[in-house]
Each structure stands twice: as C-alpha cells, then as structure tokens.
Amino acid sequence: MIAVLVLSVGVLGAASLQLNAIRYSASADHATRATLIARDVLDRIRANPSALGSYAAASVTGACSPNLGGVNVAAQDMADFTQAVTCQLPSATASIVIAGGRVTVSISWSEARIMANAGDTTLVVSSVIR
C-alpha cells in the first residue's frame, strides 16, 4: 500500500514537471518569435532610412489577416510586420515609435493560454537608425 502511494506521488510529480516544461517552452517560443519580428522590422527600417517617417507611430492590433501588400517598400514592410505580429503571437499588439533617429519597437502578447491569470508580456527593442 505504501509503495503504491509513493509511486503515485512520483508519477504526479513527473506529470507536473512535464506540464511546466511545456508551458515554459511555449512561453520561450513566443518571446523568440517577438524578438525575431522586432529585429526584422528594425532591419527593414535600416535598409530604407529615407522613408523613416512612413514607419512612425505605427500601431498594430486586431486579428490575424492576410498580407495585402503595399504600394511602396515601407507599406510592404508594415504589412509584413502587421501580419507577423497578429498571426504569430496570441492576442498581440505592437507599436513603432520614432524619436529623432531612435526607433523603438514594442510588442505585447497574451500568456493567458499558457498559464491561468497570466498577464501580457511585452518586449521592447530600440535602435538608432542613421
């Protein structure tokens, strides 16, 4: 009887450990995706510095939508950014703020599906564009 009790406690502990590993893996995946999205848009802005104003005050919200493309490079970059944020991260929002030559990209997403009562996670990446 005691052996069954010890075995059941061990199995429950192993199941809990596996569940936490899955949660942390999903959370790390979201953080990695957000980092890649932010770095991608910063690289695109660096490649097109003459259109810096076209990226200013960009805000992304809403559900996943297909990329509709753009009429110029900056519009295409923003369409790709919007699609990446809304389709790759759960309940995500993002913004791009330009102050002088510094570009700040903020991306927030929900962790509620991973852990109950979890708030939003925010990634902020900033770079100077010359």
A tleap script that builds the chain and sets N, CA, C and O, in Angstrom:
source leaprc.protein.ff14SB
mol = sequence {
  NMET ILE ALA VAL LEU VAL LEU SER VAL GLY
  VAL LEU GLY ALA ALA SER LEU GLN LEU ASN
  ALA ILE ARG TYR SER ALA SER ALA ASP HIE
  ALA THR ARG ALA THR LEU ILE ALA ARG ASP
  VAL LEU ASP ARG ILE ARG ALA ASN PRO SER
  ALA LEU GLY SER TYR ALA ALA ALA SER VAL
  THR GLY ALA CYS SER PRO ASN LEU GLY GLY
  VAL ASN VAL ALA ALA GLN ASP MET ALA ASP
  PHE THR GLN ALA VAL THR CYS GLN LEU PRO
  SER ALA THR ALA SER ILE VAL ILE ALA GLY
  GLY ARG VAL THR VAL SER ILE SER TRP SER
  GLU ALA ARG ILE MET ALA ASN ALA GLY ASP
  THR THR LEU VAL VAL SER SER VAL ILE CARG
}
set mol.1.N position { 0.820 -1.187 0.000 }
set mol.1.CA position { 0.000 0.000 0.000 }
set mol.1.C position { 0.872 1.261 0.000 }
set mol.1.O position { 0.589 2.218 -0.722 }
set mol.2.N position { 1.920 1.255 0.806 }
set mol.2.CA position { 2.817 2.408 0.883 }
set mol.2.C position { 3.571 2.574 -0.444 }
set mol.2.O position { 3.808 3.695 -0.894 }
set mol.3.N position { 3.940 1.458 -1.058 }
set mol.3.CA position { 4.645 1.516 -2.336 }
set mol.3.C position { 3.765 2.153 -3.413 }
set mol.3.O position { 4.257 2.928 -4.233 }
set mol.4.N position { 2.484 1.835 -3.417 }
set mol.4.CA position { 1.549 2.428 -4.384 }
set mol.4.C position { 1.427 3.926 -4.132 }
set mol.4.O position { 1.381 4.706 -5.083 }
set mol.5.N position { 1.373 4.338 -2.878 }
set mol.5.CA position { 1.298 5.755 -2.535 }
set mol.5.C position { 2.547 6.503 -3.006 }
set mol.5.O position { 2.444 7.572 -3.606 }
set mol.6.N position { 3.701 5.950 -2.738 }
set mol.6.CA position { 4.958 6.579 -3.159 }
set mol.6.C position { 5.029 6.645 -4.684 }
set mol.6.O position { 5.442 7.662 -5.241 }
set mol.7.N position { 4.632 5.570 -5.357 }
set mol.7.CA position { 4.637 5.550 -6.813 }
set mol.7.C position { 3.688 6.590 -7.388 }
set mol.7.O position { 4.037 7.272 -8.352 }
set mol.8.N position { 2.490 6.725 -6.814 }
set mol.8.CA position { 1.520 7.697 -7.328 }
set mol.8.C position { 2.005 9.132 -7.124 }
set mol.8.O position { 1.797 9.981 -7.990 }
set mol.9.N position { 2.643 9.409 -6.001 }
set mol.9.CA position { 3.201 10.743 -5.766 }
set mol.9.C position { 4.310 11.026 -6.784 }
set mol.9.O position { 4.407 12.139 -7.302 }
set mol.10.N position { 5.130 10.041 -7.066 }
set mol.10.CA position { 6.194 10.197 -8.058 }
set mol.10.C position { 5.654 10.448 -9.457 }
set mol.10.O position { 6.184 11.285 -10.188 }
set mol.11.N position { 4.609 9.732 -9.829 }
set mol.11.CA position { 4.002 9.907 -11.151 }
set mol.11.C position { 3.364 11.290 -11.256 }
set mol.11.O position { 3.492 11.951 -12.286 }
set mol.12.N position { 2.680 11.731 -10.204 }
set mol.12.CA position { 2.100 13.082 -10.218 }
set mol.12.C position { 3.186 14.147 -10.312 }
set mol.12.O position { 3.015 15.148 -11.007 }
set mol.13.N position { 4.285 13.941 -9.625 }
set mol.13.CA position { 5.405 14.885 -9.709 }
set mol.13.C position { 5.997 14.943 -11.103 }
set mol.13.O position { 6.316 16.024 -11.599 }
set mol.14.N position { 6.146 13.796 -11.735 }
set mol.14.CA position { 6.674 13.753 -13.101 }
set mol.14.C position { 5.713 14.420 -14.080 }
set mol.14.O position { 6.149 15.120 -14.995 }
set mol.15.N position { 4.413 14.211 -13.896 }
set mol.15.CA position { 3.423 14.843 -14.769 }
set mol.15.C position { 3.452 16.357 -14.595 }
set mol.15.O position { 3.356 17.092 -15.577 }
set mol.16.N position { 3.583 16.829 -13.363 }
set mol.16.CA position { 3.676 18.265 -13.102 }
set mol.16.C position { 4.925 18.865 -13.737 }
set mol.16.O position { 4.877 19.953 -14.312 }
set mol.17.N position { 6.025 18.158 -13.631 }
set mol.17.CA position { 7.277 18.612 -14.236 }
set mol.17.C position { 7.138 18.722 -15.749 }
set mol.17.O position { 7.606 19.691 -16.347 }
set mol.18.N position { 6.501 17.740 -16.369 }
set mol.18.CA position { 6.300 17.768 -17.821 }
set mol.18.C position { 5.390 18.914 -18.233 }
set mol.18.O position { 5.652 19.574 -19.238 }
set mol.19.N position { 4.333 19.161 -17.483 }
set mol.19.CA position { 3.420 20.259 -17.783 }
set mol.19.C position { 4.139 21.604 -17.706 }
set mol.19.O position { 3.954 22.455 -18.576 }
set mol.20.N position { 4.950 21.797 -16.684 }
set mol.20.CA position { 5.700 23.044 -16.568 }
set mol.20.C position { 6.706 23.200 -17.702 }
set mol.20.O position { 6.913 24.312 -18.190 }
set mol.21.N position { 7.329 22.118 -18.126 }
set mol.21.CA position { 8.273 22.179 -19.246 }
set mol.21.C position { 7.566 22.627 -20.521 }
set mol.21.O position { 8.114 23.420 -21.287 }
set mol.22.N position { 6.365 22.130 -20.751 }
set mol.22.CA position { 5.593 22.524 -21.938 }
set mol.22.C position { 5.212 23.996 -21.853 }
set mol.22.O position { 5.314 24.719 -22.843 }
set mol.23.N position { 4.777 24.444 -20.684 }
set mol.23.CA position { 4.417 25.859 -20.501 }
set mol.23.C position { 5.594 26.780 -20.773 }
set mol.23.O position { 5.467 27.748 -21.523 }
set mol.24.N position { 6.729 26.489 -20.174 }
set mol.24.CA position { 7.900 27.346 -20.339 }
set mol.24.C position { 8.428 27.301 -21.765 }
set mol.24.O position { 8.952 28.297 -22.265 }
set mol.25.N position { 8.297 26.174 -22.411 }
set mol.25.CA position { 8.715 26.061 -23.812 }
set mol.25.C position { 7.840 26.933 -24.711 }
set mol.25.O position { 8.352 27.605 -25.607 }
set mol.26.N position { 6.533 26.929 -24.480 }
set mol.26.CA position { 5.623 27.769 -25.262 }
set mol.26.C position { 5.890 29.246 -25.005 }
set mol.26.O position { 5.865 30.053 -25.935 }
set mol.27.N position { 6.142 29.602 -23.761 }
set mol.27.CA position { 6.451 30.992 -23.425 }
set mol.27.C position { 7.748 31.441 -24.094 }
set mol.27.O position { 7.829 32.556 -24.609 }
set mol.28.N position { 8.747 30.588 -24.085 }
set mol.28.CA position { 10.017 30.915 -24.736 }
set mol.28.C position { 9.839 31.041 -26.242 }
set mol.28.O position { 10.479 31.882 -26.873 }
set mol.29.N position { 8.976 30.212 -26.822 }
set mol.29.CA position { 8.699 30.306 -28.255 }
set mol.29.C position { 8.094 31.657 -28.600 }
set mol.29.O position { 8.489 32.276 -29.588 }
set mol.30.N position { 7.142 32.123 -27.801 }
set mol.30.CA position { 6.537 33.432 -28.051 }
set mol.30.C position { 7.574 34.549 -27.935 }
set mol.30.O position { 7.600 35.458 -28.764 }
set mol.31.N position { 8.417 34.486 -26.926 }
set mol.31.CA position { 9.448 35.514 -26.762 }
set mol.31.C position { 10.428 35.502 -27.934 }
set mol.31.O position { 10.857 36.561 -28.393 }
set mol.32.N position { 10.778 34.333 -28.412 }
set mol.32.CA position { 11.680 34.227 -29.563 }
set mol.32.C position { 11.037 34.800 -30.813 }
set mol.32.O position { 11.676 35.537 -31.564 }
set mol.33.N position { 9.776 34.464 -31.038 }
set mol.33.CA position { 9.065 34.998 -32.205 }
set mol.33.C position { 8.981 36.528 -32.143 }
set mol.33.O position { 9.211 37.203 -33.146 }
set mol.34.N position { 8.656 37.065 -30.979 }
set mol.34.CA position { 8.562 38.521 -30.835 }
set mol.34.C position { 9.914 39.185 -31.106 }
set mol.34.O position { 9.977 40.230 -31.755 }
set mol.35.N position { 10.974 38.586 -30.616 }
set mol.35.CA position { 12.315 39.131 -30.855 }
set mol.35.C position { 12.646 39.123 -32.337 }
set mol.35.O position { 13.164 40.108 -32.865 }
set mol.36.N position { 12.353 38.023 -33.010 }
set mol.36.CA position { 12.626 37.939 -34.448 }
set mol.36.C position { 11.804 38.953 -35.242 }
set mol.36.O position { 12.313 39.560 -36.184 }
set mol.37.N position { 10.550 39.137 -34.872 }
set mol.37.CA position { 9.690 40.104 -35.558 }
set mol.37.C position { 10.226 41.517 -35.356 }
set mol.37.O position { 10.302 42.292 -36.310 }
set mol.38.N position { 10.598 41.861 -34.118 }
set mol.38.CA position { 11.115 43.202 -33.831 }
set mol.38.C position { 12.426 43.457 -34.564 }
set mol.38.O position { 12.612 44.526 -35.145 }
set mol.39.N position { 13.322 42.501 -34.542 }
set mol.39.CA position { 14.606 42.659 -35.248 }
set mol.39.C position { 14.401 42.755 -36.755 }
set mol.39.O position { 15.105 43.506 -37.431 }
set mol.40.N position { 13.441 41.997 -37.283 }
set mol.40.CA position { 13.168 42.051 -38.716 }
set mol.40.C position { 12.700 43.436 -39.143 }
set mol.40.O position { 13.190 43.982 -40.131 }
set mol.41.N position { 11.754 44.006 -38.401 }
set mol.41.CA position { 11.259 45.325 -38.797 }
set mol.41.C position { 12.341 46.392 -38.614 }
set mol.41.O position { 12.409 47.336 -39.401 }
set mol.42.N position { 13.186 46.257 -37.589 }
set mol.42.CA position { 14.296 47.204 -37.440 }
set mol.42.C position { 15.283 47.089 -38.600 }
set mol.42.O position { 15.779 48.105 -39.086 }
set mol.43.N position { 15.570 45.885 -39.044 }
set mol.43.CA position { 16.452 45.705 -40.196 }
set mol.43.C position { 15.837 46.293 -41.458 }
set mol.43.O position { 16.542 46.881 -42.279 }
set mol.44.N position { 14.538 46.139 -41.613 }
set mol.44.CA position { 13.862 46.718 -42.780 }
set mol.44.C position { 13.907 48.241 -42.737 }
set mol.44.O position { 14.079 48.887 -43.771 }
set mol.45.N position { 13.755 48.813 -41.554 }
set mol.45.CA position { 13.834 50.270 -41.428 }
set mol.45.C position { 15.254 50.748 -41.728 }
set mol.45.O position { 15.441 51.770 -42.387 }
set mol.46.N position { 16.250 50.009 -41.243 }
set mol.46.CA position { 17.649 50.353 -41.532 }
set mol.46.C position { 17.933 50.315 -43.033 }
set mol.46.O position { 18.712 51.119 -43.544 }
set mol.47.N position { 17.304 49.386 -43.726 }
set mol.47.CA position { 17.513 49.248 -45.166 }
set mol.47.C position { 16.790 50.334 -45.963 }
set mol.47.O position { 17.088 50.527 -47.141 }
set mol.48.N position { 15.853 51.040 -45.347 }
set mol.48.CA position { 15.059 52.055 -46.032 }
set mol.48.C position { 15.007 53.339 -45.192 }
set mol.48.O position { 13.914 53.797 -44.857 }
set mol.49.N position { 16.167 53.935 -44.841 }
set mol.49.CA position { 16.156 55.085 -43.940 }
set mol.49.C position { 15.514 56.340 -44.531 }
set mol.49.O position { 15.092 57.226 -43.788 }
set mol.50.N position { 15.438 56.421 -45.840 }
set mol.50.CA position { 14.832 57.603 -46.458 }
set mol.50.C position { 13.330 57.682 -46.189 }
set mol.50.O position { 12.746 58.761 -46.288 }
set mol.51.N position { 12.700 56.562 -45.854 }
set mol.51.CA position { 11.264 56.534 -45.578 }
set mol.51.C position { 10.988 56.376 -44.082 }
set mol.51.O position { 9.963 55.814 -43.695 }
set mol.52.N position { 11.888 56.862 -43.253 }
set mol.52.CA position { 11.758 56.693 -41.800 }
set mol.52.C position { 10.410 57.189 -41.284 }
set mol.52.O position { 9.821 56.575 -40.394 }
set mol.53.N position { 9.929 58.282 -41.831 }
set mol.53.CA position { 8.642 58.835 -41.404 }
set mol.53.C position { 7.466 57.920 -41.683 }
set mol.53.O position { 6.443 58.003 -41.003 }
set mol.54.N position { 7.595 57.045 -42.675 }
set mol.54.CA position { 6.497 56.131 -43.024 }
set mol.54.C position { 6.289 55.053 -41.965 }
set mol.54.O position { 5.227 54.432 -41.911 }
set mol.55.N position { 7.295 54.830 -41.127 }
set mol.55.CA position { 7.205 53.815 -40.090 }
set mol.55.C position { 6.757 54.405 -38.749 }
set mol.55.O position { 6.398 53.666 -37.833 }
set mol.56.N position { 6.778 55.721 -38.638 }
set mol.56.CA position { 6.497 56.383 -37.358 }
set mol.56.C position { 5.045 56.177 -36.936 }
set mol.56.O position { 4.132 56.125 -37.759 }
set mol.57.N position { 4.872 56.062 -35.634 }
set mol.57.CA position { 3.551 55.969 -35.000 }
set mol.57.C position { 2.724 54.808 -35.539 }
set mol.57.O position { 1.495 54.868 -35.546 }
set mol.58.N position { 3.386 53.769 -35.982 }
set mol.58.CA position { 2.652 52.592 -36.449 }
set mol.58.C position { 2.131 51.828 -35.242 }
set mol.58.O position { 2.840 51.642 -34.253 }
set mol.59.N position { 0.895 51.392 -35.338 }
set mol.59.CA position { 0.282 50.628 -34.258 }
set mol.59.C position { -0.429 49.425 -34.869 }
set mol.59.O position { -1.134 49.553 -35.870 }
set mol.60.N position { -0.242 48.266 -34.265 }
set mol.60.CA position { -0.816 47.031 -34.787 }
set mol.60.C position { -1.708 46.414 -33.720 }
set mol.60.O position { -1.271 46.195 -32.590 }
set mol.61.N position { -2.959 46.133 -34.077 }
set mol.61.CA position { -3.890 45.424 -33.206 }
set mol.61.C position { -4.804 44.593 -34.089 }
set mol.61.O position { -4.797 44.734 -35.312 }
set mol.62.N position { -5.573 43.746 -33.478 }
set mol.62.CA position { -6.579 43.011 -34.228 }
set mol.62.C position { -6.235 41.555 -34.455 }
set mol.62.O position { -5.250 41.029 -33.938 }
set mol.63.N position { -7.083 40.925 -35.247 }
set mol.63.CA position { -6.940 39.504 -35.537 }
set mol.63.C position { -6.014 39.296 -36.728 }
set mol.63.O position { -5.690 40.229 -37.463 }
set mol.64.N position { -5.609 38.073 -36.892 }
set mol.64.CA position { -4.728 37.701 -38.000 }
set mol.64.C position { -5.430 37.968 -39.327 }
set mol.64.O position { -6.575 37.569 -39.538 }
set mol.65.N position { -4.719 38.648 -40.207 }
set mol.65.CA position { -5.264 38.921 -41.529 }
set mol.65.C position { -4.178 38.690 -42.566 }
set mol.65.O position { -2.994 38.859 -42.277 }
set mol.66.N position { -4.573 38.307 -43.770 }
set mol.66.CA position { -3.569 38.062 -44.799 }
set mol.66.C position { -2.857 39.347 -45.187 }
set mol.66.O position { -3.400 40.445 -45.060 }
set mol.67.N position { -1.636 39.185 -45.661 }
set mol.67.CA position { -0.831 40.322 -46.082 }
set mol.67.C position { -1.414 40.867 -47.379 }
set mol.67.O position { -1.472 40.169 -48.391 }
set mol.68.N position { -1.850 42.141 -47.332 }
set mol.68.CA position { -2.441 42.757 -48.510 }
set mol.68.C position { -1.408 43.484 -49.364 }
set mol.68.O position { -1.729 44.005 -50.432 }
set mol.69.N position { -0.176 43.514 -48.888 }
set mol.69.CA position { 0.875 44.170 -49.656 }
set mol.69.C position { 0.823 45.671 -49.515 }
set mol.69.O position { -0.011 46.218 -48.794 }
set mol.70.N position { 1.712 46.318 -50.203 }
set mol.70.CA position { 1.772 47.767 -50.115 }
set mol.70.C position { 2.170 48.371 -51.441 }
set mol.70.O position { 2.624 47.681 -52.353 }
set mol.71.N position { 1.990 49.682 -51.527 }
set mol.71.CA position { 2.286 50.387 -52.773 }
set mol.71.C position { 3.760 50.771 -52.884 }
set mol.71.O position { 4.243 51.096 -53.968 }
set mol.72.N position { 4.469 50.732 -51.756 }
set mol.72.CA position { 5.901 51.029 -51.765 }
set mol.72.C position { 6.587 50.121 -50.740 }
set mol.72.O position { 5.938 49.312 -50.077 }
set mol.73.N position { 7.892 50.267 -50.626 }
set mol.73.CA position { 8.660 49.382 -49.743 }
set mol.73.C position { 8.216 49.524 -48.290 }
set mol.73.O position { 8.023 48.520 -47.605 }
set mol.74.N position { 8.051 50.750 -47.813 }
set mol.74.CA position { 7.653 50.965 -46.416 }
set mol.74.C position { 6.271 50.381 -46.139 }
set mol.74.O position { 6.052 49.782 -45.086 }
set mol.75.N position { 5.347 50.549 -47.068 }
set mol.75.CA position { 3.998 49.995 -46.886 }
set mol.75.C position { 4.043 48.469 -46.869 }
set mol.75.O position { 3.327 47.837 -46.092 }
set mol.76.N position { 4.876 47.875 -47.720 }
set mol.76.CA position { 5.021 46.417 -47.720 }
set mol.76.C position { 5.648 45.937 -46.411 }
set mol.76.O position { 5.233 44.920 -45.856 }
set mol.77.N position { 6.648 46.673 -45.921 }
set mol.77.CA position { 7.277 46.325 -44.643 }
set mol.77.C position { 6.258 46.351 -43.513 }
set mol.77.O position { 6.239 45.456 -42.668 }
set mol.78.N position { 5.414 47.371 -43.497 }
set mol.78.CA position { 4.419 47.475 -42.430 }
set mol.78.C position { 3.346 46.391 -42.567 }
set mol.78.O position { 2.850 45.883 -41.561 }
set mol.79.N position { 2.987 46.036 -43.797 }
set mol.79.CA position { 2.017 44.948 -43.990 }
set mol.79.C position { 2.600 43.628 -43.491 }
set mol.79.O position { 1.907 42.838 -42.849 }
set mol.80.N position { 3.872 43.397 -43.789 }
set mol.80.CA position { 4.533 42.169 -43.303 }
set mol.80.C position { 4.631 42.171 -41.776 }
set mol.80.O position { 4.405 41.143 -41.139 }
set mol.81.N position { 4.965 43.318 -41.193 }
set mol.81.CA position { 5.061 43.454 -39.733 }
set mol.81.C position { 3.708 43.176 -39.086 }
set mol.81.O position { 3.622 42.440 -38.103 }
set mol.82.N position { 2.657 43.766 -39.640 }
set mol.82.CA position { 1.306 43.571 -39.104 }
set mol.82.C position { 0.907 42.102 -39.150 }
set mol.82.O position { 0.379 41.569 -38.174 }
set mol.83.N position { 1.155 41.453 -40.270 }
set mol.83.CA position { 0.805 40.045 -40.395 }
set mol.83.C position { 1.604 39.192 -39.413 }
set mol.83.O position { 1.051 38.288 -38.786 }
set mol.84.N position { 2.891 39.468 -39.277 }
set mol.84.CA position { 3.719 38.676 -38.367 }
set mol.84.C position { 3.238 38.812 -36.924 }
set mol.84.O position { 3.133 37.817 -36.207 }
set mol.85.N position { 2.948 40.038 -36.498 }
set mol.85.CA position { 2.520 40.264 -35.116 }
set mol.85.C position { 1.172 39.609 -34.842 }
set mol.85.O position { 1.011 38.918 -33.836 }
set mol.86.N position { 0.214 39.818 -35.720 }
set mol.86.CA position { -1.138 39.328 -35.451 }
set mol.86.C position { -1.303 37.832 -35.689 }
set mol.86.O position { -2.185 37.211 -35.095 }
set mol.87.N position { -0.474 37.242 -36.544 }
set mol.87.CA position { -0.643 35.824 -36.876 }
set mol.87.C position { 0.285 34.895 -36.089 }
set mol.87.O position { -0.036 33.720 -35.908 }
set mol.88.N position { 1.418 35.395 -35.624 }
set mol.88.CA position { 2.380 34.516 -34.960 }
set mol.88.C position { 2.321 34.575 -33.441 }
set mol.88.O position { 2.870 33.696 -32.775 }
set mol.89.N position { 1.669 35.589 -32.875 }
set mol.89.CA position { 1.602 35.731 -31.426 }
set mol.89.C position { 0.147 35.829 -30.983 }
set mol.89.O position { -0.661 36.437 -31.685 }
set mol.90.N position { -0.209 35.247 -29.840 }
set mol.90.CA position { -1.606 35.269 -29.392 }
set mol.90.C position { -2.013 36.635 -28.837 }
set mol.90.O position { -1.338 37.192 -27.972 }
set mol.91.N position { -3.114 37.157 -29.343 }
set mol.91.CA position { -3.684 38.433 -28.886 }
set mol.91.C position { -2.624 39.523 -28.797 }
set mol.91.O position { -2.515 40.213 -27.783 }
set mol.92.N position { -1.857 39.671 -29.843 }
set mol.92.CA position { -0.711 40.578 -29.821 }
set mol.92.C position { -1.063 41.984 -30.298 }
set mol.92.O position { -1.961 42.187 -31.115 }
set mol.93.N position { -0.324 42.934 -29.758 }
set mol.93.CA position { -0.358 44.320 -30.215 }
set mol.93.C position { 1.084 44.781 -30.365 }
set mol.93.O position { 1.993 44.222 -29.752 }
set mol.94.N position { 1.281 45.799 -31.182 }
set mol.94.CA position { 2.638 46.295 -31.388 }
set mol.94.C position { 2.597 47.762 -31.757 }
set mol.94.O position { 1.581 48.282 -32.218 }
set mol.95.N position { 3.718 48.411 -31.544 }
set mol.95.CA position { 3.838 49.812 -31.950 }
set mol.95.C position { 5.288 50.108 -32.319 }
set mol.95.O position { 6.221 49.465 -31.839 }
set mol.96.N position { 5.442 51.102 -33.186 }
set mol.96.CA position { 6.758 51.599 -33.568 }
set mol.96.C position { 6.747 53.091 -33.292 }
set mol.96.O position { 5.901 53.825 -33.802 }
set mol.97.N position { 7.700 53.531 -32.475 }
set mol.97.CA position { 7.812 54.956 -32.134 }
set mol.97.C position { 9.189 55.431 -32.569 }
set mol.97.O position { 10.202 54.791 -32.289 }
set mol.98.N position { 9.206 56.568 -33.261 }
set mol.98.CA position { 10.470 57.135 -33.727 }
set mol.98.C position { 10.639 58.498 -33.086 }
set mol.98.O position { 9.792 59.379 -33.230 }
set mol.99.N position { 11.747 58.659 -32.375 }
set mol.99.CA position { 12.087 59.938 -31.731 }
set mol.99.C position { 13.501 60.298 -32.162 }
set mol.99.O position { 14.473 59.681 -31.726 }
set mol.100.N position { 13.602 61.296 -33.018 }
set mol.100.CA position { 14.906 61.624 -33.573 }
set mol.100.C position { 15.332 60.495 -34.486 }
set mol.100.O position { 14.610 60.151 -35.421 }
set mol.101.N position { 16.478 59.920 -34.235 }
set mol.101.CA position { 16.938 58.785 -35.020 }
set mol.101.C position { 16.755 57.461 -34.305 }
set mol.101.O position { 17.189 56.426 -34.812 }
set mol.102.N position { 16.116 57.465 -33.126 }
set mol.102.CA position { 15.923 56.234 -32.351 }
set mol.102.C position { 14.553 55.644 -32.656 }
set mol.102.O position { 13.524 56.311 -32.543 }
set mol.103.N position { 14.572 54.378 -33.044 }
set mol.103.CA position { 13.337 53.647 -33.335 }
set mol.103.C position { 13.116 52.639 -32.215 }
set mol.103.O position { 14.003 51.848 -31.893 }
set mol.104.N position { 11.924 52.675 -31.623 }
set mol.104.CA position { 11.569 51.750 -30.551 }
set mol.104.C position { 10.379 50.909 -30.995 }
set mol.104.O position { 9.321 51.435 -31.340 }
set mol.105.N position { 10.570 49.598 -30.979 }
set mol.105.CA position { 9.521 48.653 -31.347 }
set mol.105.C position { 9.060 47.962 -30.074 }
set mol.105.O position { 9.867 47.379 -29.350 }
set mol.106.N position { 7.751 48.028 -29.800 }
set mol.106.CA position { 7.164 47.364 -28.632 }
set mol.106.C position { 6.155 46.330 -29.123 }
set mol.106.O position { 5.283 46.635 -29.936 }
set mol.107.N position { 6.284 45.125 -28.625 }
set mol.107.CA position { 5.352 44.053 -28.976 }
set mol.107.C position { 4.850 43.419 -27.678 }
set mol.107.O position { 5.642 43.018 -26.826 }
set mol.108.N position { 3.528 43.335 -27.540 }
set mol.108.CA position { 2.913 42.709 -26.365 }
set mol.108.C position { 2.049 41.548 -26.830 }
set mol.108.O position { 1.422 41.611 -27.888 }
set mol.109.N position { 2.021 40.486 -26.029 }
set mol.109.CA position { 1.178 39.337 -26.343 }
set mol.109.C position { 0.660 38.729 -25.057 }
set mol.109.O position { 1.206 38.956 -23.977 }
set mol.110.N position { -0.398 37.956 -25.189 }
set mol.110.CA position { -1.051 37.340 -24.037 }
set mol.110.C position { -0.411 35.999 -23.699 }
set mol.110.O position { -0.101 35.202 -24.584 }
set mol.111.N position { -0.222 35.768 -22.419 }
set mol.111.CA position { 0.279 34.479 -21.924 }
set mol.111.C position { -0.848 33.693 -21.251 }
set mol.111.O position { -0.588 32.690 -20.588 }
set mol.112.N position { -2.102 34.142 -21.417 }
set mol.112.CA position { -3.238 33.530 -20.723 }
set mol.112.C position { -3.473 32.076 -21.119 }
set mol.112.O position { -3.951 31.292 -20.300 }
set mol.113.N position { -3.151 31.701 -22.343 }
set mol.113.CA position { -3.352 30.304 -22.756 }
set mol.113.C position { -2.300 29.382 -22.164 }
set mol.113.O position { -2.496 28.168 -22.105 }
set mol.114.N position { -1.190 29.950 -21.727 }
set mol.114.CA position { -0.106 29.144 -21.175 }
set mol.114.C position { -0.278 28.950 -19.678 }
set mol.114.O position { -0.091 27.848 -19.161 }
set mol.115.N position { -0.635 30.025 -18.984 }
set mol.115.CA position { -0.768 29.955 -17.541 }
set mol.115.C position { -1.985 30.782 -17.107 }
set mol.115.O position { -2.155 31.923 -17.538 }
set mol.116.N position { -2.807 30.207 -16.270 }
set mol.116.CA position { -4.008 30.895 -15.805 }
set mol.116.C position { -3.642 32.189 -15.095 }
set mol.116.O position { -2.663 32.247 -14.352 }
set mol.117.N position { -4.429 33.212 -15.329 }
set mol.117.CA position { -4.266 34.531 -14.710 }
set mol.117.C position { -2.947 35.211 -15.077 }
set mol.117.O position { -2.504 36.121 -14.377 }
set mol.118.N position { -2.325 34.780 -16.159 }
set mol.118.CA position { -1.082 35.423 -16.596 }
set mol.118.C position { -1.428 36.694 -17.351 }
set mol.118.O position { -2.393 36.734 -18.114 }
set mol.119.N position { -0.648 37.710 -17.136 }
set mol.119.CA position { -0.855 38.964 -17.837 }
set mol.119.C position { -0.170 38.962 -19.190 }
set mol.119.O position { 0.310 37.932 -19.663 }
set mol.120.N position { -0.134 40.122 -19.796 }
set mol.120.CA position { 0.548 40.255 -21.073 }
set mol.120.C position { 2.045 40.374 -20.855 }
set mol.120.O position { 2.501 40.881 -19.830 }
set mol.121.N position { 2.792 39.904 -21.820 }
set mol.121.CA position { 4.247 40.036 -21.815 }
set mol.121.C position { 4.598 41.063 -22.875 }
set mol.121.O position { 4.018 41.056 -23.961 }
set mol.122.N position { 5.540 41.945 -22.574 }
set mol.122.CA position { 5.936 42.985 -23.515 }
set mol.122.C position { 7.425 42.910 -23.780 }
set mol.122.O position { 8.236 42.772 -22.864 }
set mol.123.N position { 7.763 43.005 -25.054 }
set mol.123.CA position { 9.155 43.071 -25.492 }
set mol.123.C position { 9.363 44.454 -26.100 }
set mol.123.O position { 8.583 44.887 -26.948 }
set mol.124.N position { 10.408 45.141 -25.670 }
set mol.124.CA position { 10.750 46.462 -26.212 }
set mol.124.C position { 12.162 46.391 -26.755 }
set mol.124.O position { 13.097 46.043 -26.034 }
set mol.125.N position { 12.316 46.724 -28.032 }
set mol.125.CA position { 13.627 46.747 -28.681 }
set mol.125.C position { 13.817 48.125 -29.286 }
set mol.125.O position { 12.916 48.663 -29.930 }
set mol.126.N position { 14.992 48.690 -29.075 }
set mol.126.CA position { 15.269 50.038 -29.549 }
set mol.126.C position { 16.590 50.061 -30.305 }
set mol.126.O position { 17.522 49.329 -29.971 }
set mol.127.N position { 16.659 50.911 -31.328 }
set mol.127.CA position { 17.879 51.006 -32.124 }
set mol.127.C position { 17.976 52.405 -32.724 }
set mol.127.O position { 16.965 53.055 -32.993 }
set mol.128.N position { 19.202 52.850 -32.925 }
set mol.128.CA position { 19.434 54.134 -33.592 }
set mol.128.C position { 19.581 53.867 -35.077 }
set mol.128.O position { 20.361 53.010 -35.491 }
set mol.129.N position { 18.819 54.614 -35.884 }
set mol.129.CA position { 18.863 54.483 -37.335 }
set mol.129.C position { 19.573 55.700 -37.889 }
set mol.129.O position { 19.200 56.838 -37.601 }
set mol.130.N position { 20.600 55.453 -38.688 }
set mol.130.CA position { 21.351 56.578 -39.284 }
set mol.130.C position { 21.143 56.613 -40.756 }
set mol.130.O position { 21.687 57.483 -41.437 }
savepdb mol mol.pdb
quit
